[in-house]
Amino acid sequence: MQASRARLFKEYKEVQREKVVDPDIQLVCDDSNIFKWTALIKGPSETPYEGGVFQLAFAVPEQYPLQPPQVRFLTKIFHPNVHFKVYVFLLRMFTFYCWFLDFGYEMLLN
């Protein structure tokens, strides 16, 4: 668990440095639990999502980065990669067979 905690702190510092680079994405770590994060993402221009702001919740397992985080949309959204009843992001590319240890929050949000 210490390794995953250290990795998350490192990623959090990187996210804070890159806030200026992409103002359309805000990623915030829970002050009391490094394994819980939230994100606000502005809808991309020239798409049906333009003008929208979408809130996501990340639940990071203690085995991170060996296992991927679970991502849930808190904002209702219609998208083929989001389950329409529970708004869970379907991480097809991040299943056990395709999740790589060097993936991080930057990769998830892009």
matplotlib code that plots the C-alpha trace (Angstrom):
import matplotlib.pyplot as plt

x = [0.0, 2.9, 4.1, 0.6, 0.3, 3.7, 2.8, -0.5, 1.3, 3.7, 0.8, -1.0, 2.1, 2.3, -1.4, -0.9, 2.0, -0.1, -3.2, -2.1, -1.6, -5.2, -7.7, -10.6, -9.7, -9.6, -8.5, -8.8, -7.6, -9.7, -7.9, -8.5, -8.0, -5.4, -7.4, -10.4, -10.3, -12.8, -12.5, -14.4, -14.1, -15.4, -17.1, -14.9, -15.8, -17.5, -19.0, -22.4, -20.8, -19.7, -20.8, -21.2, -19.2, -18.9, -18.0, -16.3, -15.4, -12.3, -11.9, -8.3, -7.6, -4.8, -3.2, -2.7, -1.0, -1.3, -5.1, -6.9, -9.0, -12.8, -14.3, -17.9, -19.6, -21.5, -23.0, -25.6, -24.2, -25.1, -21.9, -21.2, -18.5, -20.6, -23.2, -26.5, -28.0, -25.0, -22.8, -19.7, -17.0, -16.5, -12.8, -12.7, -9.1, -8.1, -9.2, -6.8, -5.1, -4.5, -3.8, -0.2, 1.7, 2.8, -0.7, -1.8, -4.4, -3.1, -3.7, -7.2, -8.3, -7.0]
y = [0.0, 2.4, 2.0, 2.9, 5.8, 7.1, 6.7, 8.6, 11.5, 11.7, 11.8, 14.4, 16.7, 16.2, 17.1, 20.2, 21.3, 20.7, 22.5, 25.5, 23.4, 22.2, 24.4, 22.3, 19.5, 19.8, 16.8, 17.0, 14.5, 14.0, 15.7, 12.8, 9.9, 9.7, 6.8, 9.0, 11.6, 13.7, 15.4, 18.2, 18.0, 20.7, 19.2, 19.6, 22.3, 21.3, 18.2, 17.4, 17.8, 21.4, 23.7, 20.8, 20.2, 16.6, 15.4, 12.1, 10.1, 7.9, 5.0, 3.9, 0.3, -0.2, -2.4, 0.6, 0.7, -3.1, -2.6, 0.3, 2.8, 2.6, 5.7, 6.8, 9.8, 11.7, 13.9, 12.1, 11.5, 9.6, 8.0, 4.5, 3.9, 4.9, 2.5, 4.4, 3.2, 3.6, 5.9, 3.7, 4.4, 1.1, 0.7, -1.8, -0.9, -1.0, -4.6, -6.9, -7.8, -4.3, -2.1, -1.1, 0.0, 3.2, 4.4, 7.1, 9.8, 11.8, 8.8, 8.3, 11.9, 12.2]
z = [0.0, 0.6, -3.0, -4.3, -1.9, -3.0, -6.7, -6.1, -4.4, -7.3, -9.8, -7.7, -7.9, -11.7, -12.0, -10.0, -12.3, -15.4, -14.3, -16.3, -19.5, -19.7, -17.8, -19.1, -16.7, -12.9, -10.9, -7.1, -4.5, -1.4, 1.5, 3.9, 1.5, -1.4, -2.9, -3.7, -6.4, -8.3, -11.7, -13.5, -17.3, -19.7, -22.8, -25.9, -28.3, -31.6, -30.0, -28.5, -25.1, -25.7, -22.9, -20.5, -17.3, -16.2, -12.8, -12.3, -9.2, -9.0, -6.6, -6.6, -5.3, -2.8, -5.4, -7.8, -10.2, -10.6, -10.8, -12.6, -10.7, -11.0, -12.7, -12.2, -13.9, -11.2, -14.0, -16.2, -19.6, -22.7, -24.2, -25.6, -23.0, -20.0, -18.6, -18.8, -15.4, -13.1, -15.1, -14.7, -17.2, -19.1, -19.0, -21.9, -22.7, -19.0, -18.2, -16.5, -19.7, -21.0, -18.0, -17.9, -14.8, -16.4, -17.0, -14.7, -14.2, -17.2, -19.5, -18.0, -18.6, -22.1]

ax = plt.figure().add_subplot(projection="3d")
ax.plot(x, y, z, "-o")
ax.set_aspect("equal")
plt.show()
